[in-house]
């Protein structure tokens, strides 16, 4: 019975001391001085230029497909293959434009 009381008082003292130490550490904590300077990797301008050319080529292809689809629609309904090609080209052009915007904004 006596050892249980001793054990409770020892754990209470250890808890109090550790709480005080943690509070002191937290109160005196300071943020580290971190200074990050981003630099462009080698070949970044070539990547931006390549994506720019691919984006413009994709939009030219989209407009060409739209013109071709207009001629095809004049003769009747669009074929399912033409609808898929037009949708895929538009999606690719938007993805390339989005990628080019993000990457050119970063560099």
N, C-alpha and C positions, 0 to 999 in steps of 0.2 A: 504494500500500500504506500509505503514511504517512497519507494523508487518511482512510483507512478507520479506522485506529486513533484518529485525532483525533476523527472523527465518533462512534465508539463511546464515547469518554470524555466528549464533550460531551453526548451523550444520557443517559449514566449520571449525570452531574452534574445535568442538568435533571430527571431522574426523582427523584433523591434530594431536591432542593430542593422540587419540587412535592409530594412525599410528606410532607415535614416541614411545609410550609405547610398542607396539607389536614388533617393531624393537629392542628395548632394551632387551626385554624378549628373543627374538630369538638369539640375539647376545651373551647373557650371558648364554644361555642354555648349559647344559652338559649332556652327556649320563649317565644314572644310572649305578652303578657298579653291574652287575648281574653275579653271578657265579653259574653255574648249574653243579652238579656232578651226572651223571646218575648212578643208582644202579640197579642191576638185582633184579627182584621180586622173592619171595620165590617160588621154584619149577621150576625155569627157566631151570635148568640143566636137570630136568626130562622131560620137554617139548622138549628140543633139542634132548635128547636121544630117546624119543618116535618118534619124526618126522624122526630121522635118521633110526630107525628100520623100520618104515612104508615105507620110501623111498626105502630102500634096498629090502624089501619084494615086493614092487610094481614092481621094475625092474626085480626081479627074476620071478614074475608072467608074466611080459611082455615077457621075453625070453622064458619062458615055452609056452606061447601062440604062439610065433613065430615058435617054433619047432612043435607045434601041427598044426599050419596053413600050415607049409611046408609039413607035412604028408597028410593033407587034400587036399592040392593043387596038390599033386602027383597023387591022384586018380581022380582029376577033378577040377572044379572051386571051389573057396571058397564060402561058403554059406553067405547070407547077415548077418545072426546073428553073424557069426565068424568075418566078417569085422567090424561090430559095436563093438564087444567085444574087438578086437585088437586095434581099434582106441581109445576106451574109456580107455583101460588099459594104452596105451601110453600117452594119455593126463593126466591121473591121476598121472602117474609116473613123468612126467615133472612138474606138479603142485607141487607135494610133494618135488621134488628136488629143485625147485625154492623157496618154503617156507622154506625148511631146510637151504638153503644157506643164505637167508635173516636173519632168526632168529639166526642161529649160528654166523653170522657176527655181529649181534647186541650184543649178550651176549658173 
